[in-house]
Amino acid sequence: MSSNKAKSKITYAKIGQDNVPIPGFGAMGFSAFYTSKPDRDPKEILKHAYDLGCTFWDTADIYSRTGHGENERLIAETIKHYNIP
């Protein structure tokens, strides 16, 4: 994963009081459905998406190989590991 901090131009839509980036980042494939293990560390991929301006990560409690909440735990660990606000 490149350490380049280049920012892309992210488009936002107003939903209620919030500006939500479009597109958001669909994180389903990290914990379920596609492969037994991602080719890269999902935390690095999420961090790279954040560095590019993505702040909306889509997940659901059913995105899991081992039990409910696996994907949410992965995203929480990423936020904590990289100190993402």
C-alpha positions in Angstrom: 0.0 0.0 0.0 1.4 3.3 -1.0 2.1 5.9 1.7 1.2 8.6 -0.8 -1.3 11.0 0.9 -2.7 12.2 -2.5 -6.3 13.3 -2.1 -8.9 12.6 -4.7 -11.8 14.8 -5.4 -14.7 13.2 -3.5 -18.3 14.2 -4.3 -20.7 14.6 -1.3 -24.5 14.5 -0.9 -26.4 16.1 1.9 -28.4 13.5 3.8 -30.2 15.2 6.7 -27.6 17.3 8.5 -24.6 15.2 7.2 -22.5 15.4 4.1 -21.9 11.8 3.0 -19.2 11.0 0.4 -20.3 9.4 -2.8 -19.5 6.7 -3.3 -19.1 5.2 0.1 -16.8 2.2 0.6 -18.5 -1.2 0.6 -16.7 -3.4 3.0 -18.7 -6.6 2.6 -15.9 -8.5 0.9 -13.5 -8.2 3.8 -15.4 -10.5 6.1 -17.8 -12.5 3.9 -18.9 -13.9 0.6 -16.0 -13.6 -1.9 -12.8 -15.3 -0.7 -11.5 -17.1 2.4 -9.0 -14.3 3.0 -8.4 -11.0 1.2 -5.2 -10.6 -0.8 -4.2 -7.5 1.2 -4.7 -6.5 4.8 -8.2 -4.9 5.0 -7.0 -2.4 7.6 -4.4 -1.0 5.1 -7.1 -0.8 2.4 -9.6 1.0 4.7 -6.8 3.4 5.7 -5.9 4.1 2.1 -9.6 4.8 1.4 -9.7 7.2 4.3 -6.5 8.9 3.1 -8.2 9.5 -0.2 -11.2 11.2 1.5 -13.6 8.3 2.1 -15.3 8.6 5.4 -18.4 6.4 4.8 -17.9 2.7 5.1 -20.9 0.4 4.4 -21.2 -2.7 6.6 -23.8 -5.0 8.1 -23.7 -7.4 11.0 -24.3 -10.3 8.7 -21.0 -9.7 6.7 -19.1 -12.4 8.5 -17.6 -15.8 8.1 -17.3 -16.6 11.8 -20.3 -14.8 13.4 -22.2 -11.6 13.5 -20.3 -8.4 13.8 -17.0 -9.5 12.3 -17.0 -6.6 9.8 -17.9 -4.0 12.4 -15.0 -5.2 14.6 -12.6 -5.0 11.6 -13.6 -1.4 11.0 -13.5 -0.5 14.7 -10.0 -2.0 14.9 -8.9 0.0 11.9 -10.2 3.2 13.3 -8.4 2.6 16.6 -5.2 1.3 15.0 -4.8 4.3 12.7 -6.3 6.8 15.1 -9.0 7.8 12.6 -11.3 10.5 14.0 
